[in-house]
């Protein structure tokens, strides 16, 4: 059993929580009255600056967060079989799945599984000590009634069915404090950090929750709805930091695209994508009638932004002059996207944008093909693991013998919770059967592996008690680094787990069988405005303006070598060299 790799986010050395002295100075953006309604806001993180870990923004509370309060749930997007060997910027916003309550999702892959969770999980600094928000590991499931064999639900597999209320307060958190979340970093002593002052005039904060909130949408799933009347257009409704991604990063081994693509913004003529990692924004829906009441734009350049240090700065307009491949690999540099009203919007109305012509064309084609395919399919045997767990939560688990005559749905198998591998290294030898009782373990829900239910009975023949099970653990996931090393078991041992109560056994999806893996699930980025007067992608980011990138292999190759192989005009060659030197 080889130890798993530890992700960057979980090991970066970050500082402790501290009481932030908020000094609001009259400025162009916000007043004291404005912040009275602001429960969460973004601003330059003094913790990240002083620890020289991470870049730019932190999250702050404008209101009291009482001890024990859960922070708002955010989208959880699984990322499977992702190769992050080159450590792209996206890696800094990704969590691994170990100790995060998603063991069932981990078993959907034989290799690895990571998670993208926007908001606090992507922005706040983290540490193992002196945090004010602890890991909560509360994951909820909602597929909004879609089914892969229903011809009227083409959204199956096109969005994440999971949300995570990942953090809760370990103590009362006072207004003005920077939020710091729990992770596995044990190296930093936060007591050495002084309490800095925050000047809202020079470092304008961005309120996150004074205007919009998530509610169920009649369009799809959740949407963004106004909390107050928006009297006119050009009102900034929400702002979010954006992470650059090269499109090829999101390709899986089978050439399927990661689900994360559906939450990215991009242009059809560019390999550069942008992923919003702020709160709320990922619930922004497309206007079915193509009559949106809002639009997106890059953040306006403020004079005060230029005064910020490179580490504190969170919006980098110099990226508009850089090659897309260089933007996609630039650590610590990103942009801020704003959601802006295009008209007056009444309180309680859903805010929608236009996802663009390319997205609409792709969606209409997908919907037509989906309907035709499903009308000829009469197989409704598939049921999600979550759905089956809900239906069968009080049912007795069938043994492997009973399953020969009465099998479970073919996409599911049983899995058992346990604490850790209990076999002793000192007794390592061939052909050993090792037994452990549920009653001898303490933290029963740490590990999860497939298991074969061998026996079902009652303790000491007491037929009036609950059914207890004996199961054999099976580890076919030896290469899956998303499973905690302590949870992997030795191949040469046979592990029998006894006295398991019903809650210790669940149903999980077989590898690559859930809706996330559907080969014909919809995958397409959200389009950005590209008119002459409203243009978010500069020409340098687009393929059509790079003549040497006429084919896919050249598009993804090193430009300097491509120039040597191609005959170009002196003028065009000079322009390309200028672009390279700009980085």
Order of alpha helices (4+ residues) and beta strands (2+ residues): alpha-beta-alpha-beta-alpha-beta-beta-beta-alpha-beta-alpha-beta-beta-beta-beta-beta-beta-beta-beta-beta-beta-beta-beta-beta-alpha-alpha-beta-beta-alpha-alpha-alpha-beta-beta-beta-beta-beta-beta-beta-alpha-alpha-alpha
